[in-house]
Amino acid sequence: MDKTTDPYCILQGILSRFSIEEKEWLAFKDGTSIKQIKTGTCIIETGQLVQHAYFCTSGLFRLFCLLPDGREYNVAFTLENDFATSYASMIDGQPSTFSIEAMEDSIVIEIPYLLLQELMNKSHMWERFVRISVERLYTRKEERERELLYLPALERYQAFLLKYPGLEKRIAQYHIASYIGISPVSLSRLLHTVGN
Amino acid sequence: MDKTTDPYCILQGILSRFSIEEKEWLAFKDGTSIKQIKTGTCIIETGQLVQHAYFCTSGLFRLFCLLPDGREYNVAFTLENDFATSYASMIDGQPSTFSIEAMEDSIVIEIPYLLLQELMNKSHMWERFVRISVERLYTRKEERERELLYLPALERYQAFLLKYPGLEKRIAQYHIASYIGISPVSLSRLLHTVGN
């Protein structure tokens, strides 16, 4: 693997601004592993206890939950160079309330939460990295709440395009409909109306 | 003020498990101030740039936004011993997307975000405190999303009672209706049906 595709090199690039010491980086590498995930496989299933976070370096995941009426609701997507986990469940030790499924063959670094805790205990910079990562999760969640509250369907679709550039070409339209909270038929009609 | 009502003593109690050094605590006290907020006053207004977080030691706040159809939507409440701010706006330097209004005469510690950043730069323990606070914000947001998606109105009301014990006696019923996402008339009918 060259530097542009090696998962650890990619993550190291992202971590570079946190001045993480060499020995802490080596401890991270020692405690984690690289996994290849086939399309359709869930790295986390609803109801499961969550002991890992995943850094996706290649591929695509969806976070989804099953609604009481049987429909699937796509909560979010994780693309390359981003983290996927059921964060609240992981930190609270509670069963996950949603599943995370690979929508393409994907590569992830699997990070045990125990290791992350150890690194945060030893290192201010790991603590900072996690703090900023959680801030990002939180900001997105607030943004999503606002979109669902304020925006009509077409603008929710446009917000989806902005948030996940190019993703509309990689996934089926019914997955986008499930994310913006309308039926596939309504989305299709909406896009037809505006000439997409 | 005795130790049970002095805002700094209350916050220091909460911070005790973070082993924050004396000089860092003094820097915090020097850089913050105590404010008395009258019922009906907004500490943050929609559209405002947010430069402070607030720690509420007495009183009660609601975080609310104005929907496109003119209704007010209560996003969350902040009770005693908790933080209130428009966090995503504060860290991103963007105008706040909601307002925070005192529902009772309240006392807060006003904390400049710049000070918080300085403290996090100098101190691992402040960084940890903020990380854990944001994790809590995030967990609640995820919980709320789940409630709105999964639960019928009565169970959303019960979740409200569990999350904010005693709050139903301190605020008008229409504020609870606005939080659980139904009309005041529907809530009143619902509670009448179950004999509340």
Contacts between the chains, C-beta under 8 A, distances in Angstrom:
chain1	res1	chain2	res2	distance
A	65	B	146	7.6
A	65	B	149	7.2
A	65	B	150	7.9
A	67	B	149	6.4
A	67	B	150	6.8
A	68	B	150	6.0
A	73	B	149	6.3
A	75	B	145	7.4
A	87	B	135	7.8
A	87	B	138	6.6
A	87	B	139	7.9
A	87	B	142	7.7
A	88	B	138	6.6
A	88	B	139	4.2
A	88	B	142	4.6
A	88	B	143	7.2
A	91	B	135	5.7
A	91	B	139	7.1
A	92	B	139	6.6
A	97	B	142	7.6
A	97	B	146	5.6
A	120	B	128	7.3
A	120	B	131	7.7
A	124	B	124	3.8
A	124	B	127	6.1
A	127	B	124	6.0
A	127	B	127	4.9
A	127	B	128	5.5
A	127	B	131	6.0
A	128	B	120	7.3
A	128	B	127	5.5
A	130	B	131	5.9
A	131	B	120	7.7
A	131	B	127	5.9
A	131	B	130	5.9
A	131	B	131	3.8
A	131	B	134	6.5
A	134	B	131	6.5
A	134	B	134	4.9
A	134	B	135	5.5
A	134	B	138	5.7
A	135	B	87	7.8
A	135	B	91	5.8
A	135	B	134	5.5
A	137	B	138	5.5
A	138	B	87	6.6
A	138	B	88	6.6
A	138	B	134	5.7
A	138	B	137	5.5
A	138	B	138	4.4
A	138	B	141	6.5
A	139	B	87	7.9
A	139	B	88	4.2
A	139	B	91	7.1
A	139	B	92	6.6
A	141	B	138	6.5
A	141	B	141	4.4
A	141	B	142	6.6
A	141	B	145	7.0
A	142	B	87	7.6
A	142	B	88	4.5
A	142	B	97	7.6
A	142	B	141	6.7
A	143	B	88	7.2
A	144	B	145	7.7
A	145	B	75	7.4
A	145	B	141	7.0
A	145	B	144	7.7
A	145	B	145	6.9
A	146	B	65	7.6
A	146	B	97	5.6
A	149	B	65	7.2
A	149	B	67	6.5
A	149	B	73	6.3
A	150	B	65	7.9
A	150	B	67	6.8
A	150	B	68	6.0
